[in-house]
């Protein structure tokens, strides 16, 4: 792997690391990638993480949103907060919601997951995990060392038979998920590739398929004093130039659909709002972890439109003016075009926000 690719992967991995509101759970109907961060409040469900079967995005019910961690058992989902947790039956129609105090010994974990009949709380700094049968009472509590091979997971989840965690070794081009039946002894292990449609739903994941997020000013028009006065006898005076510029702005529908194609989602439904928040979060995380990108206003996330803007400026002899538009996308794919244009008297690319 070349150094540029390794550097790009490391940047995406940093974005992908566990964040409040993001989790992978194994429930009775399959696997769930929950995104309650950045007001996204939706989840991806699949019946197979390796093959990406039956991928579908659903909206989280209002009462389920805002958790720090999420875990699932064969019968319930759990929403973990700082000092309390809630038990629910479903992510989209939770029914009766039961709140509980989180026992002090069970607070402050980096990861929470369940393997019947136990709940597991990872404390990465101590390199230990706590196993209990009840997070409210800290029942039958035991602590174990985390095996070194199991300590660097980005996300953890479990089924009745095995523990799993998402990992991204430096020598690999792509994340993998790891299976073991004992996190302390690391026994009966196996590694699987994770489906692209699944991993794309995690923070940073879209960049694995579509390329790195970019935000850039692009020149869309140039007017020079020389060109405007070529039919004039007097080329020594400044020119007052006024014109109308036709251009398009907003979310490019065809590119949006190409990105959404991974999943069972209609860009015309209510899920479109959550999905736009999801796309916006990808850009925002890239800003947080080192990219200089502006996300644009909410109006710019509307459907792609054509418009006309009027401009007037004075152009002096030997001078040119430049009209710029800010564009956001993935790889070489333009996704979002800013509505507000910028007029400059310098050919240097603008550095300020649009």
MOLIN-V134365 format. One record per backbone hydrogen bond with DSSP energy under -1.0 kcal/mol. NH is the residue of the N-H (numbers start at 1). CO is the residue of the C=O. Records with the same first field share a line. If there is no record, write none. Layout:
# MOLIN-V134365
NH: CO ; CO
This chain:
# MOLIN-V134365
6: 2
7: 3
8: 4
9: 5
10: 6
11: 7
12: 8
13: 9
14: 10
15: 11
16: 12
17: 13
21: 68
22: 19
23: 34
25: 32
27: 30
31: 46
32: 25
33: 44
34: 23
35: 42
36: 21
40: 37
42: 35
43: 58
44: 33
45: 56
46: 31
47: 53
52: 48
56: 45
58: 43
60: 41
61: 91
64: 61
68: 80
69: 80
71: 78
73: 76
77: 88
78: 71
79: 86
80: 69
81: 84
85: 100
86: 79
87: 98
88: 77
89: 94
98: 87
100: 85
102: 83
103: 135
106: 103
107: 104
110: 122
113: 120
115: 118
118: 115
119: 132
120: 113
121: 130
122: 111
123: 128
128: 123
129: 144
130: 121
131: 142
132: 119
133: 139
138: 134
139: 134
142: 131
144: 129
146: 127
147: 183
150: 147
151: 148
154: 166
157: 164
159: 162
163: 180
164: 157
165: 178
166: 155
167: 176
172: 169
176: 167
177: 192
178: 165
179: 190
180: 163
181: 187
186: 182
190: 179
192: 177
195: 49
199: 195
200: 196
201: 198
202: 199
205: 202
207: 204
208: 205
210: 206
211: 207
214: 329
216: 327
218: 325
220: 323
221: 323
223: 321
225: 319
228: 224
229: 225
232: 229
239: 315
241: 313
243: 311
245: 309
247: 307
249: 305
250: 337
251: 302
252: 335
256: 252
257: 253
258: 254
259: 255
260: 256
263: 260
264: 55
265: 263
269: 266
272: 269
273: 270
275: 271
276: 272
277: 273
278: 274
279: 275
280: 276
281: 277
282: 278
283: 279
284: 280
285: 281
286: 282
287: 283
288: 284
289: 285
290: 287
291: 286
293: 291
301: 298
302: 299
304: 251
305: 249
307: 247
309: 245
311: 243
313: 241
315: 239
319: 316
321: 223
322: 344
323: 221
324: 342
325: 218
327: 216
328: 336
329: 214
330: 333
331: 212
333: 330
335: 328
336: 328
337: 250
338: 326
342: 324
344: 322
